[in-house]
Amino acid sequence: MARSDILDQLAAVSLFSRCTKRELKAVARHVETATFDEGTTLTEQGAPGDAWFGILSGTAEVVVDGERVATLGAHDDFGELSLLDGEPRSATVVALEPLTVAVLGVRMFMTLLREFPEMSSQLLAGLAFELRKARQG
């Protein structure tokens, strides 16, 4: 998977949307890619959250309390709040077909924040944008 694909994915994520190109490149350098088979559970509701996932190819379903609430595909992401608060996962995500994802673990994320402390304000701006959008409907 090309780093430019990962860079594009990061730029489209609300959390990272306000980051500078330099910051995005730093994040992209530390993102790993992983491929999962159909039926693989990537996150489980109630389990500790420790990573962000960006879907590069394939589809996955999001299940909350046993009910499918969404289907995710390329350029969708999940788990961004786990980078910030470490709270348990709010949903189960299962691969519906072979799935390739970009993964950023919480440890690497915290290392990036220490390396680029100014990135924190960019992340907060991205979250504020998402919150405003959610409140509008």
Residue, then its C-alpha position, 0 to 999 in steps of 0.5 A: m500500500a502506497r504511503s500516499d494512499i495512507l496520507d490521503q486517508l489521514a487527511a480525510v479523517s475528521l480527527f486529523s483533518r486540520c493537521t499540517k502536511r508535515e504532521l500528516k506525513a509524520v503520522a503516515r510514517h508510523v501507521e502500519t497496514a494489516t489485512f484481515d480475512e472475511g469474518t475477522t473481528l477487528t474490534e469488539q464492543g466493550a473491549p479496551g480501545d487501543a487503535w485507530f483503523g482506516i479502511l483502505s480496501g474491503t468492507a466491514e459491518v459495525v454492530v452495536d448491541g447485536e444490531r448492524v448499524a452501519t457498513l464501512g468501506a474504503h476511506d471510512d475509519f473507526g476507533e479514533l476516540s480510543l486514541l484519545d480516551g482509551e475507553p472501551r469500544s462502543a461497537t464491534v467491527v467485523a470484516l465482510e470481505p478481505l479487508t486492508v486497513a491502516v492502523l495507528g496504535v495508541r502508544m505510537f499516537m502518544t509518541l507523535l503528540r510528544e514529538f509534535p505537541e502543536m498537533s494537539s490543537q489541530l486534533l482538537a479543532g478536527l474533533a470540534f468540527e465533527l461535534r458541530k456537524a453532529r449537532q446540526g443533524 
